[in-house]
Amino acid sequence: MTFVKALRCRECGQEYETTAKYVCEFCFGPLEIVYDYDRIKLNLTHEIIQKRSLDIWRYRELLPVEGEEYISLQEGFTSLIRANRLGKALGIKNLYLKNDCENPTHSFKDRVVSVAATKSKELGFTTLACASTGNLGNAVSAYGARAGMQVYVFIPSNLEKGKIVGSLVYDPHLIGVEGNYDEVNRLCSEIAGKYKWAFVNINVRPYYAEGSKTLAFEIIEQLGWKIPDQVVIPVASGSLLTKVWKGTKEFIKVNLAENHPMKVFAAQAQGCSPVTTAFLSKTDTFRPVKPNTIAKSLAIGNPADGYYALKAISESGGGAEMATDQEIIEGIKLLAKTEGVFTETAGGVTIACLQKLLKAGKLNPDLTTVALITGTGLKTQEVLFDSLKPISIIQANLESFESKKLASIENY
């Protein structure tokens, strides 16, 4: 049973049947899933959710699929960590980390691809494909294998080796394109127009994007069915931010959370910050940029949902910030040494921007704040090679150890 009513244009409101369509035929606006919230209210309660498996499908009524044959690797319901030590270092009292490093391919992309792969099978596709900056390619490769589908992944040819290996191990067709992500995406749009493949972030995008809402659902449930006051979200295409905002409003609509104001803050790398730049310039339009940052998972210079991300930030009363490459590295290291979480560069952006927003007085240090950590640092280790202290080399005896003064006084 599905609670989906239609695909609806975000701009003109024209509605369509739920097929592999992503652009309005009348105004060329993007399409979005619309649900029957009145029926969902009658079929979904806290008690029902809490009896279900600990994955994204515990919220199935608010996801755009029809059956229950999910393409799943038990993605979702990742830890919400109370970050006391990081909070103390930054001067913020009630800080939480949503740790999506714990997902099957170690990023939040598992959420969106599980939904996209499930819907693609329902629509009769046999090939799953994507344009990717790395994490999405890993997830599409894994879930395509799980579904028994052919897989094509298109990436910028200079992607981090960890992310290349993270796709190749599942034996997809992995194709490196000489160019940045925006050029890769343009090529994939042409391919999607010719081949009958399910491109998760093109022709299946309206379904795929809905998976990000589960981050909002889980955070609210893990906080005792309460909406946080502030949330800091890394931004690439802008889809994650807009869907976390949508998911929060949906929980209010179906009486799973009380209406409570939540400010949404965007975190971007300085070398690719079209959304942040537009927000700080107080405009609702943005100029595409050529990415130049170590945060390659956020390196989308022409964000598809940039305009809607700006709307969500403004509607929530939130803000935006950007971080330099050095600040990103320091953010990764600070998170690791205070909370034991090793994040990729996108998480470094989140922590660096969180710190800058606090210093600028844009975040309230006394309110409940959630920072999204969207992927593991094991995929982007090379950015740290020149910024970590060298290991201490000693002989295999106690005298050598003590001569190096490596033991602290407290341990004697």
Secondary structure in CASP SS format (residue, H / E / C, confidence):
PFRMAT SS
TARGET T0000
AUTHOR 0000-0000-0000
METHOD secondary structure of the structure
MODEL  1
M C 1.00
T C 1.00
F C 1.00
V E 1.00
K E 1.00
A E 1.00
L E 1.00
R E 1.00
C E 1.00
R C 1.00
E C 1.00
C C 1.00
G C 1.00
Q C 1.00
E E 1.00
Y E 1.00
E C 1.00
T C 1.00
T C 1.00
A C 1.00
K C 1.00
Y C 1.00
V E 1.00
C C 1.00
E C 1.00
F C 1.00
C C 1.00
F C 1.00
G C 1.00
P E 1.00
L E 1.00
E E 1.00
I E 1.00
V E 1.00
Y E 1.00
D C 1.00
Y H 1.00
D H 1.00
R H 1.00
I H 1.00
K H 1.00
L H 1.00
N H 1.00
L C 1.00
T C 1.00
H H 1.00
E H 1.00
I H 1.00
I H 1.00
Q H 1.00
K C 1.00
R C 1.00
S C 1.00
L C 1.00
D C 1.00
I H 1.00
W H 1.00
R H 1.00
Y H 1.00
R H 1.00
E H 1.00
L H 1.00
L C 1.00
P C 1.00
V C 1.00
E C 1.00
G C 1.00
E C 1.00
E C 1.00
Y C 1.00
I C 1.00
S C 1.00
L C 1.00
Q C 1.00
E C 1.00
G C 1.00
F C 1.00
T C 1.00
S C 1.00
L E 1.00
I E 1.00
R E 1.00
A C 1.00
N H 1.00
R H 1.00
L H 1.00
G H 1.00
K H 1.00
A H 1.00
L H 1.00
G C 1.00
I C 1.00
K C 1.00
N E 1.00
L E 1.00
Y E 1.00
L E 1.00
K E 1.00
N E 1.00
D H 1.00
C H 1.00
E H 1.00
N C 1.00
P C 1.00
T C 1.00
H C 1.00
S E 1.00
F C 1.00
K H 1.00
D H 1.00
R H 1.00
V H 1.00
V H 1.00
S H 1.00
V H 1.00
A H 1.00
A H 1.00
T H 1.00
K H 1.00
S H 1.00
K H 1.00
E H 1.00
L C 1.00
G C 1.00
F C 1.00
T C 1.00
T E 1.00
L E 1.00
A E 1.00
C E 1.00
A E 1.00
S C 1.00
T C 1.00
G C 1.00
N H 1.00
L H 1.00
G H 1.00
N H 1.00
A H 1.00
V H 1.00
S H 1.00
A H 1.00
Y H 1.00
G H 1.00
A H 1.00
R H 1.00
A H 1.00
G C 1.00
M C 1.00
Q E 1.00
V E 1.00
Y E 1.00
V E 1.00
F E 1.00
I E 1.00
P E 1.00
S C 1.00
N C 1.00
L C 1.00
E C 1.00
K H 1.00
G H 1.00
K H 1.00
I H 1.00
V H 1.00
G H 1.00
S H 1.00
L H 1.00
V C 1.00
Y C 1.00
D C 1.00
P C 1.00
H E 1.00
L E 1.00
I E 1.00
G E 1.00
V E 1.00
E C 1.00
G C 1.00
N C 1.00
Y H 1.00
D H 1.00
E H 1.00
V H 1.00
N H 1.00
R H 1.00
L H 1.00
C H 1.00
S H 1.00
E H 1.00
I H 1.00
A H 1.00
G H 1.00
K H 1.00
Y C 1.00
K C 1.00
W C 1.00
A E 1.00
F E 1.00
V C 1.00
N C 1.00
I C 1.00
N C 1.00
V C 1.00
R H 1.00
P H 1.00
Y H 1.00
Y H 1.00
A H 1.00
E H 1.00
G C 1.00
S C 1.00
K H 1.00
T H 1.00
L H 1.00
A H 1.00
F H 1.00
E H 1.00
I H 1.00
I H 1.00
E H 1.00
Q H 1.00
L C 1.00
G C 1.00
W C 1.00
K C 1.00
I C 1.00
P C 1.00
D C 1.00
Q E 1.00
V E 1.00
V E 1.00
I E 1.00
P E 1.00
V C 1.00
A C 1.00
S C 1.00
G C 1.00
S H 1.00
L H 1.00
L H 1.00
T H 1.00
K H 1.00
V H 1.00
W H 1.00
K H 1.00
G H 1.00
T H 1.00
K H 1.00
E H 1.00
F H 1.00
I H 1.00
K H 1.00
V C 1.00
N C 1.00
L C 1.00
A C 1.00
E C 1.00
N C 1.00
H C 1.00
P C 1.00
M C 1.00
K E 1.00
V E 1.00
F E 1.00
A E 1.00
A E 1.00
Q E 1.00
A E 1.00
Q C 1.00
G C 1.00
C E 1.00
S C 1.00
P H 1.00
V H 1.00
T H 1.00
T H 1.00
A H 1.00
F H 1.00
L H 1.00
S C 1.00
K C 1.00
T C 1.00
D C 1.00
T C 1.00
F C 1.00
R C 1.00
P C 1.00
V C 1.00
K C 1.00
P C 1.00
N C 1.00
T C 1.00
I C 1.00
A C 1.00
K H 1.00
S H 1.00
L H 1.00
A C 1.00
I C 1.00
G C 1.00
N C 1.00
P C 1.00
A C 1.00
D C 1.00
G H 1.00
Y H 1.00
Y H 1.00
A H 1.00
L H 1.00
K H 1.00
A H 1.00
I H 1.00
S H 1.00
E H 1.00
S H 1.00
G C 1.00
G C 1.00
G E 1.00
A E 1.00
E E 1.00
M E 1.00
A E 1.00
T C 1.00
D H 1.00
Q H 1.00
E H 1.00
I H 1.00
I H 1.00
E H 1.00
G H 1.00
I H 1.00
K H 1.00
L H 1.00
L H 1.00
A H 1.00
K H 1.00
T H 1.00
E H 1.00
G C 1.00
V C 1.00
F C 1.00
T E 1.00
E C 1.00
T H 1.00
A H 1.00
G H 1.00
G H 1.00
V H 1.00
T H 1.00
I H 1.00
A H 1.00
C H 1.00
L H 1.00
Q H 1.00
K H 1.00
L H 1.00
L H 1.00
K H 1.00
A C 1.00
G C 1.00
K C 1.00
L C 1.00
N C 1.00
P C 1.00
D C 1.00
L C 1.00
T E 1.00
T E 1.00
V E 1.00
A E 1.00
L E 1.00
I E 1.00
T C 1.00
G E 1.00
T E 1.00
G H 1.00
L H 1.00
K H 1.00
T C 1.00
Q H 1.00
E H 1.00
V H 1.00
L H 1.00
F C 1.00
D C 1.00
S C 1.00
L C 1.00
K C 1.00
P C 1.00
I C 1.00
S C 1.00
I C 1.00
I C 1.00
Q C 1.00
A C 1.00
N C 1.00
L H 1.00
E H 1.00
S H 1.00
F H 1.00
E H 1.00
S H 1.00
K C 1.00
K C 1.00
L C 1.00
A C 1.00
S C 1.00
I H 1.00
E H 1.00
N H 1.00
Y C 1.00
END
